[in-house]
Amino acid sequence: MKKIAILIMFVVISGSLFSQHQGLGLGIRVGEPTGFNAKYWMNDRNAFSFNLGYALSSNSRLHISADYLYHLYDLIDIPENQNSVPFFYGFGVRLVTREIGESSVGARGVVGAAWFLRETPVDIFIEFAPVFRLFPSTGIDFDAAVGARYFFQ
């Protein structure tokens, strides 16, 4: 128990040493689908985002998606000593496995915003993603979620 308390104190104290726009972040997302998210930064503007979740709607299914994201930091004028709020957009792919029926593959377009907390290695995000189903039949779906990630460095 003492080791866990020391680890938590280390993480809290060293929080300002971390940055949300580099390295790897792991977290959760709530929405459609609900599950886990990972984000890996290539540089300070581009990142890969990976989702693994379970849809809560009828014919529940497993969702797996991967996106390439571009971040825009200058859409909102925020003083340098404040939290950062970049907007992002990108594209990717999604695989859905169904309990009943055929699985599907689609192309995703993603838009959203993230809130980088200044004193902690955490970001909070919201995203919307129209999905163009390609196989086995065509159609349009929508994914949307809010979530949070903790960044390691």
VENMOPE-V965914 format. One record per pair of residues at least 6 apart in sequence whose ideal C-beta (glycine too) atoms are under 7 Angstrom apart, sorted by the first residue. I is the first residue (numbers start at 1). GAP is how many residues later the second one is. D is the distance in Angstrom with one decimal. If there is no record, write none. Layout:
{{I,GAP,D} {I,GAP,D}}
This chain:
{{15,104,6.0} {15,105,4.4} {15,106,5.6} {16,103,5.7} {18,103,3.1} {18,133,5.5} {18,135,5.4} {19,132,7.0} {20,96,4.2} {20,101,6.4} {20,103,4.4} {20,131,5.2} {21,20,5.8} {21,23,5.0} {21,95,6.9} {22,19,4.9} {22,22,6.9} {22,131,6.7} {23,18,6.2} {23,128,5.6} {23,129,5.8} {23,130,4.3} {24,14,6.8} {24,16,5.2} {24,127,6.9} {24,128,5.3} {25,13,6.9} {25,14,4.5} {25,98,6.7} {25,124,3.7} {25,125,6.3} {25,126,4.1} {26,12,5.3} {26,123,6.1} {26,124,6.1} {27,10,5.2} {27,120,5.6} {27,121,5.0} {27,122,3.3} {27,123,6.0} {28,8,6.0} {28,9,6.8} {28,119,5.6} {28,120,6.6} {29,6,6.1} {29,8,4.8} {29,22,6.6} {29,24,6.5} {29,116,4.1} {29,117,7.0} {29,118,3.4} {30,115,6.1} {30,116,5.8} {30,117,6.5} {31,113,5.0} {31,114,3.1} {31,115,6.2} {32,23,6.1} {32,24,6.9} {32,25,6.7} {32,111,5.6} {32,112,5.8} {32,113,6.8} {33,20,3.1} {33,21,5.7} {33,22,4.7} {33,30,4.0} {33,110,6.8} {34,19,5.4} {34,20,6.2} {34,22,6.0} {35,16,6.4} {35,17,5.1} {35,18,2.6} {35,19,5.8} {36,16,5.0} {36,17,6.9} {37,12,6.7} {37,13,7.0} {37,14,5.4} {37,110,5.4} {37,112,6.2} {38,12,4.6} {39,8,5.4} {39,10,5.0} {39,110,5.9} {40,7,6.2} {40,8,4.9} {41,6,4.6} {45,25,6.4} {45,26,5.1} {46,23,6.8} {46,24,6.0} {47,22,4.9} {48,18,6.7} {48,20,6.0} {49,18,4.6} {49,20,5.6} {50,16,5.2} {51,12,6.6} {51,14,4.6} {52,12,5.7} {53,10,4.8} {54,6,6.4} {54,8,5.9} {55,6,5.1} {55,8,6.0} {59,39,5.8} {59,40,6.1} {59,41,5.8} {59,42,6.8} {60,39,5.9} {61,35,5.2} {61,36,5.5} {61,37,4.6} {61,38,6.3} {62,35,4.6} {63,31,6.4} {63,33,5.5} {64,31,4.7} {65,27,5.8} {65,28,6.6} {65,29,4.0} {65,43,6.0} {66,26,5.1} {66,27,6.0} {67,23,4.9} {67,24,6.6} {67,25,3.2} {67,41,6.1} {67,43,5.0} {68,22,5.1} {68,23,6.2} {68,24,6.2} {69,19,4.7} {69,21,3.9} {69,41,6.7} {70,18,6.4} {70,19,5.8} {70,20,5.8} {71,15,4.4} {71,17,4.8} {72,14,6.1} {72,15,4.9} {73,11,6.6} {73,13,4.7} {75,12,5.3} {76,9,5.4} {78,6,6.4} {78,7,6.3} {82,36,6.9} {83,32,6.1} {83,33,5.9} {83,34,5.8} {83,35,4.9} {84,32,4.1} {85,28,6.2} {85,30,5.4} {86,28,5.7} {87,26,5.0} {88,24,5.5} {88,26,6.6} {89,21,6.4} {89,22,4.9} {90,20,4.8} {91,16,7.0} {91,17,6.5} {91,18,5.7} {91,19,6.9} {92,16,4.5} {92,18,6.5} {93,12,6.9} {93,14,6.2} {93,15,6.5} {94,12,4.9} {94,14,5.2} {94,37,5.4} {95,8,6.8} {95,10,5.6} {96,7,6.1} {96,8,4.9} {97,6,4.7} {102,34,5.0} {104,29,5.1} {104,31,6.3} {104,32,6.5} {105,29,5.6} {105,30,4.6} {106,25,4.4} {106,26,5.5} {106,27,4.3} {106,28,5.6} {106,35,6.9} {107,25,4.9} {107,27,6.3} {108,21,4.8} {108,23,5.1} {109,20,6.4} {109,21,5.3} {110,17,5.8} {110,19,4.6} {111,16,6.9} {111,17,5.6} {112,13,5.9} {112,14,5.4} {112,15,3.2} {112,16,6.3} {113,12,6.9} {113,13,5.9} {114,9,4.8} {114,10,7.0} {114,11,4.3} {115,8,6.3} {115,9,4.6} {116,7,5.1} {117,6,6.9} {121,29,6.1} {121,30,4.3} {122,26,6.1} {122,27,6.8} {122,28,5.6} {123,25,6.9} {123,26,5.5} {124,24,4.9} {125,21,7.0} {125,22,5.6} {126,20,4.8} {127,17,6.9} {127,18,6.0} {128,16,4.9} {129,13,7.0} {129,14,4.2} {130,10,6.3} {130,12,5.7} {131,9,7.0} {131,10,4.3} {131,11,6.8} {131,12,6.0} {132,8,6.0} {133,6,4.4} {133,8,6.3}}
